[in-house]
């Protein structure tokens, strides 16, 4: 090996080490910020959840899992879990159905597709606070002389059987709160599904048609099975949004017990009741709930990528 070749390799190795050092220096501040402001705060929240901190002055007396045991026997937390399950089922199911339906319509090559695509996607640009304020008026449960919003529209159209108390309905009011959330997020689901539909090779569809499959069979037997990963992604994204819902409910109806969810309970317990130990415990429960939903999906994704 000549001296020139050795020198060339030494320079390349030095350049590689230098580039690696520069890259590491650029990402180090972000890594430190994530370690402190994400994982550091998670660790601190976990420590507070195991303490007896109640009041403005910190009290880190270790009480073990007492806060979690009290939550498990708390009737209000039981209402929170029930409301979260109802909201999640209605919200996720509605978004998937509406999103897939609109994506299938747009996939037919209709005129002004760009306009309709933007129209369906536009609500996602609005915050849940704005959505809640608008739909609070649309779904005003007042009737009689104070009737307004959708109830007034139904009354004028002679559709009195559709007039109801919306989110003020005992027991199932939380299901109606999911309607504005579906309106806002179904466009996003549509975009996911439309991207998946456009990724299905046209040759597969044509081959199925040549074999005598109807258009319905093409979608049911060929297209929909190929976009199952899109459904899984949408399910995970929408599911974790539903578990953390807070602002939409507060903007629509305030902090009512019948519409209570863990995020609202955490806020009222921590900042209204100054019971920081129990509030931190609720936060940890929310974190674990989201992790149970997201971590298996991330592991599945990484396994699929490594398999390729």
N, C-alpha and C positions, 0 to 999 in steps of 0.2 A: 504494500500500500504506500503510495507516494505521499510526500509531505503536503502537497497541495490538496489531495483528497482529504487527509486528516484535518487540515485547517478548515476546509469547506464544511466538513461535518461538525467541527467544533463551533463554527459560526452559526450553523443552523440550530444546533442544540442551545446555544446561548440566546438566539433570537426567540426560540420556542419558550425557553424559561422566562425570558423577559416579557413576552406576550402573556404568558400564564400569570405572572406576577401582577401585570397591569390589570388584567381581567379580574383577578382576585381582589385587588385594591378597589376596583370600581363597585363590586358587589358586596364588599364587606360592610359598608354602612347600612345597606338594606338588610343584610343578615342580622346585624346587631339590633336594628330597629324591630325586626320581627321577633327576635329572641326576647327583647325587653317588653315591647308593647303588646305582644300576643301571648307568647308562652309564659313570660314572666307574670303577666296579669292573670293568666289562667291559674298559675300556681298560687298566686296570692288569693284569688277568689276561692280556690279549694281550701286554703288554710283558714280563711274567714268562715267558710261553711262548716268547719269543724270546731268553731269557737262559740262562745256565749255572748258575742257582741250584740248588745241591744241598748241603743241610746247613742248620743252624739260622741261620747268618749269611747275610744277603742277598748275592747275587752277581748283579749286573745286567749282566755281560759279555755283549755282544750275540753271539749264535751263529746268527742268522738262522732258517732253517727246520729246523735240525738235529734238534730235538726231534720235529717232525712226521715227518721222514724216518725216525727211529728207531722211531716208532710204526708207520709203514707196514710196517716189516720185523720187527716184534715178533710172535712166534707167539702170545703171550698176547692181544695186541690183536686178532689174527685170530679167536681163540676168542670174544672179547667181541662182535665184530661178528656172528659166526655165531649166538651165543646171542641177541643182540638181535633179529636177523631172525626166528628161530624164535619167540621170545616174542611179538614184535609180530604176526606172522601168526596165531598161535593165540589170543592175547588179543583183538585187534581183531575177528577173524572170529567168535570165540565170543560176544563181547559183542553184535555186530550181529545174529547169528542168534537168540540167547536174548532180547535186548531187543525185536527185532521180533516174535518169536513171542508173548511175553507181552503186548506192546502190542496185537497182533491179537486175542488172547483177551479182553483187557479191553475192547476196542472193541465187543464183541458185546452190551454192556449186561447183563452178568451181575449176579447179586445180590451184595451186600457188595463192590462194586467198590472202594470207598474202603479197606476193610480189606486187600484183596489188593494194591492199589496201594501202600499204606504198607508192607506186608510185603515186597514186592519192592524197594522203595526203601530200606528200613532199613539193609541192609549198607553203603550208601554213607556212613552216619553214623559208621562205625567206621574208625579209622585203619588204614593198611597194617601197622603194627606189631602191633596187636591181631589183625588177620586172620592175619598170619604166625604168631603164637604159637599161635592156635587150630588152624590148619591144619597146623602142625608136628606136633601130636599126631594129628590126623585122618589125615595122610598119613605116619605113622611107617613107615619102610621096614623096620623090624625084623620078623623072622619067627621061627618056632619058639616057644620058651617066652616070648619077649618080644613076641609079636605084640599089636598094639593098634590102636585107631582103625578106619579103614575096612577094613583087612586083616582084623581080628578079626570085623567084621560080615560080610564076604564069606565068611569061613571058617565062621561059624555058620550062614549061609544056604545053605551048600553050593555057593557060587560061587567055588570055588578058582581058576578060570581068571582071575578079576579081581584076585587077590592079586599085587602086584608091589612093586618097590622105589621106586616113585614118583620123586621128584626125585633119588634116588641112582642112577637108571638111567644108565649111561654113554652119552654122546652126546646123548640126547634128554631128559635130566632137566629141562632148562629148560622144556620144553613142559608138564610137570606143574605147574611153579610158576605157570603162567598160569591154572590152574584156580581157585585162590583169588582171583586178580585178576578173573577173569570173574564169579565169585560176587559180588564186591563192586561191580563197575561195571556189570553188566548191568541192574540196576535203574535206574540213571541213564539208560542208553540207552533203556530202556523208557519212561521219562518223556518223553524227547525224541520218540520215535516216537509215543507216545500223543497228545502235543500236536499233532504233525503230522497224525495221523489225524483228530483232532477239528477241525482246520482245513480239511479237505476238505468242500466244500459237499455237503449231503445231496442237493441237486437233481441234481448230477452223477451220483451213484450211482443215483438213481431213474431218470434218463434212460437210463442204461446198461441197467438192468433192463427198462425198457419196450421197449428195442430188442432184447430177448431174451438179454442176457448173463447167464450164470450168476454166482453169488456169487464163485466163484473168478476168473472173467474180470473182474468188477468190480474186484477188488483188483489183479489182474495188469495190466490194461489202463488203469485209471483212477486208482486210489488210489496204488499204489506209484510210478508215474511222477511224481505230484504231490509226493511226499515225498522226492524225491531230494536236495533241499537239506538236509533233516534228516540223511540218510545221510552227506552230505559233512561236515556239522558234527560228527557223531559220530565220523567217521573221523579228522578232524583232532584232536579233543580226545583220543580214545583213543590215537591214534598218538603224540602228544607225551608222554602219560603213560608209554607203554611205553618210549620212548627214554630217559626219566629214571629208570626204576625202580631202586630201591636198597633202601629199608627193608623191603619185602616179602621179598626174597631173603635179606637178612641175618637177619631175624627167623625165617625158616623153616629155613635151612640154614647160616647163618654165611657166612664169606667163603671159599668153595671155588672153586678154579680152574675146575672143570667147570661151575659155575653163574655164572661171572664175567661181568659186563657192564661197559661203560665207566664207569658211575658208581662201581661198587665198585673198579675198577682205579684210578680217579682218587683215591679216598679212601686206598687202601693206598699208592699211590705218593707222595702228598703227605704224609700224616700218619703213616704207618708207615715209609716209606722216606726221608722228608724230601727227596725229589726234586721240588722245587716247580716247576721249569721244565717237566718232563715232565707233572706233574699239571695245570698250567695249560694245557698243550697239549691234554690230553684234554678239559678243560673247554671249550676253544674248539671242539674237534671236536663236542662235544655241542651247543653253542650253534648252530653252523652247521647241524647235522642238524635241530634243531628249527626253525630259521629257514627252511630249505628246505621244510619241511612246512607251516609256518604262514603265512609271508609271501605265497606265491601265493594262499592262501585269503583272507587279508585284502584283497589287491588285487582278487580276484574279487568279494568282498562289497562293497567300496567302488564298484567299477564297476557292480554291479547296482543299488546304492542311487542312484548318480548318474544311471543310466539311467531310474530311475523318476521 
